Amino acid sequence: MPAKSPQSTERVDPKSQHPHPPFSQGTIEYPGFTSEMNPAPDHGEESYRGKGRLEKKVALITGADSGIGRAVAIAFAREGADIVLSYLPEEEQDGQKSAEWVKKAGRKAIGHPGDLREERFCEELVSKTISEFGTIDLLANIAAFQNTHEELEQFTTEEFDRAFKTNVYALFWLCRAALPKMEPGSAIINTASIQAYDPSLNLLPYAATKSAIVSCTKSLSQLAMKRGVRVNAVAPGPVWTPLIPSTMPEKKVKEFGKNTLFERPAQPVEVAPVYVFLASNEAGFVTGEVYGITGGQTPF
């Protein structure tokens, strides 16, 4: 059944809206490319319709090459925002594809590859956004690193460090650099996870970073409101992105998302509208909140 627009008023069974496991997808090398995925993720390329909710806004989006990041970039652009897209240098192929979709929406797109584990690069991202567009209205922290193991001793210090540097340190560095430059009415949107509340044993470092992001969001919201800036977080459950087959065993990939009430994972396009809401003036009285998109698994 073809996917409907998130804004469609047509009645549709959400369980049958998108592909179900078992998937034929095999494992791929990290960080993975969208072109390697089967079935292909739906980022809203053909379905998301904007309503001008982010007109004249400038957004910096991390992890914008694929998955949730690409879906948010497409949605923000179709809502009227110009965008700086952050992604790893090895993700240039996917990053350029995301930029193409932004440009097709009639908006400006600036790709800026680099490693978020480097403090200087995070500061450069904010400086780049301001130098290109004169301001920064929206910061969407979406990029993440995860790895999976079944035993505690299999997790290395390097993996633990990479997860915290990518998921938490980068968020802190970006917010610290961006907030003083943001005008009242701006917004920061972080990406937590169901793992913050219901952690899986094989995702120990990743789950710990997501708990930290929830805490950071709550603290930052209090600091940022002194400047009239809202800070919220989105906590997805299973979402079909390249991060899954590039970091999980093939057996788990094949059944990914089956344990939700929908018996399938979310597609990135189903997550993006919540980021749009939190970025827009429609969420003008919303800050310090965590919005779950978990397919009925929400434990909070």
Backbone hydrogen bonds, N-H to C=O, Kabsch-Sander energy under -0.5 kcal/mol:
donor,donor_aa,acceptor,acceptor_aa,energy
8,S,5,S,-2.0
16,S,13,D,-1.2
17,Q,14,P,-0.7
23,F,254,K,-1.9
25,Q,38,N,-0.5
28,I,245,P,-1.9
32,G,29,E,-1.1
36,E,33,F,-1.6
37,M,34,T,-1.8
43,H,41,P,-0.7
48,Y,44,G,-1.8
52,G,78,R,-0.6
54,L,79,E,-2.4
55,E,52,G,-1.1
56,K,80,G,-1.0
57,K,54,L,-1.9
59,A,82,D,-2.8
60,L,138,L,-2.7
61,I,59,A,-0.5
61,I,84,V,-2.5
62,T,140,A,-2.3
63,G,86,S,-0.7
64,A,61,I,-0.5
64,A,86,S,-2.2
66,S,63,G,-0.7
69,G,66,S,-0.9
70,R,66,S,-1.1
71,A,67,G,-2.2
72,V,68,I,-2.7
73,A,69,G,-2.1
74,I,70,R,-2.6
75,A,71,A,-2.4
76,F,72,V,-3.2
77,A,73,A,-2.3
78,R,74,I,-2.3
79,E,75,A,-1.1
80,G,77,A,-1.6
81,A,76,F,-2.5
82,D,57,K,-2.3
83,I,108,K,-2.7
84,V,59,A,-2.6
85,L,83,I,-0.5
85,L,110,I,-2.8
86,S,61,I,-2.7
86,S,84,V,-0.5
87,Y,112,H,-0.6
91,E,88,L,-2.0
92,E,89,P,-1.5
95,G,91,E,-2.9
96,Q,92,E,-2.8
97,K,93,Q,-1.3
98,S,94,D,-2.3
99,A,95,G,-2.1
100,E,96,Q,-2.1
101,W,97,K,-1.7
102,V,98,S,-1.9
103,K,99,A,-2.4
104,K,100,E,-2.3
105,A,101,W,-1.0
105,A,102,V,-0.6
106,G,103,K,-1.9
107,R,102,V,-1.7
110,I,83,I,-2.4
111,G,109,A,-0.5
112,H,85,L,-2.9
114,G,87,Y,-2.3
116,L,114,G,-0.6
118,E,115,D,-1.9
119,E,117,R,-0.6
122,C,118,E,-1.8
123,E,119,E,-2.0
124,E,120,R,-2.3
125,L,121,F,-2.3
126,V,122,C,-1.5
127,S,123,E,-2.2
128,K,124,E,-3.3
129,T,125,L,-2.2
130,I,126,V,-2.1
131,S,127,S,-2.7
132,E,128,K,-2.2
133,F,129,T,-2.3
134,G,130,I,-2.5
135,T,129,T,-0.5
137,D,58,V,-2.0
138,L,58,V,-2.3
139,L,187,A,-1.9
140,A,60,L,-2.8
141,N,139,L,-0.7
141,N,189,I,-2.4
142,I,140,A,-1.0
148,T,247,T,-0.6
149,H,202,N,-1.0
154,Q,151,E,-1.4
155,F,152,L,-1.5
160,F,156,T,-2.2
161,D,157,T,-2.7
162,R,158,E,-2.4
163,A,159,E,-2.3
164,F,160,F,-2.0
165,K,161,D,-2.7
166,T,162,R,-2.6
167,N,163,A,-2.5
168,V,164,F,-1.9
169,Y,164,F,-2.9
170,A,165,K,-1.8
172,F,168,V,-2.4
173,W,169,Y,-3.0
174,L,170,A,-2.9
175,C,171,L,-2.6
176,R,172,F,-2.6
177,A,173,W,-1.9
178,A,174,L,-2.7
179,L,175,C,-2.6
181,K,178,A,-1.8
182,M,178,A,-0.7
182,M,179,L,-1.4
185,G,228,G,-3.0
186,S,183,E,-1.8
187,A,137,D,-2.4
188,I,230,R,-2.8
189,I,139,L,-3.1
190,N,232,N,-2.9
191,T,141,N,-0.6
192,A,190,N,-0.6
192,A,234,V,-2.6
194,I,236,P,-2.4
196,A,193,S,-1.7
197,Y,194,I,-1.6
198,D,194,I,-2.6
203,L,200,S,-1.7
204,L,201,L,-0.8
207,A,203,L,-3.2
208,A,204,L,-2.1
209,T,205,P,-2.1
210,K,206,Y,-1.9
211,S,207,A,-1.8
212,A,208,A,-1.9
213,I,209,T,-2.0
214,V,210,K,-1.7
215,S,211,S,-1.9
216,C,212,A,-3.0
217,T,213,I,-2.6
218,K,214,V,-2.0
219,S,215,S,-2.3
220,L,216,C,-3.4
221,S,217,T,-2.0
222,Q,218,K,-0.9
222,Q,219,S,-0.7
223,L,219,S,-1.7
224,A,220,L,-3.4
225,M,221,S,-1.5
226,K,223,L,-0.9
227,R,224,A,-2.1
228,G,225,M,-1.1
229,V,224,A,-1.9
230,R,186,S,-2.0
232,N,188,I,-2.2
233,A,289,E,-2.4
234,V,190,N,-2.2
235,A,291,Y,-3.4
237,G,293,I,-2.4
240,W,266,A,-2.7
241,T,239,V,-1.2
244,I,241,T,-1.8
246,S,242,P,-1.4
247,T,243,L,-0.5
247,T,244,I,-1.2
248,M,244,I,-1.5
252,K,249,P,-0.6
253,V,249,P,-2.0
254,K,250,E,-2.3
255,E,251,K,-1.0
256,F,253,V,-1.3
258,K,255,E,-2.1
260,T,257,G,-1.6
261,L,295,G,-2.4
263,E,260,T,-1.3
266,A,238,P,-2.8
269,V,42,D,-2.3
270,E,267,Q,-2.1
271,V,267,Q,-0.6
271,V,268,P,-1.5
272,A,268,P,-1.8
274,V,271,V,-1.4
275,Y,271,V,-0.9
275,Y,272,A,-0.5
276,V,272,A,-2.1
277,F,273,P,-2.3
278,L,274,V,-2.4
279,A,275,Y,-1.8
280,S,276,V,-1.5
280,S,277,F,-0.5
283,A,277,F,-0.6
283,A,280,S,-1.5
284,G,281,N,-1.6
286,V,283,A,-2.1
287,T,285,F,-0.5
288,G,231,V,-3.4
291,Y,233,A,-2.8
292,G,290,V,-0.6
293,I,235,A,-2.2
297,Q,294,T,-0.6
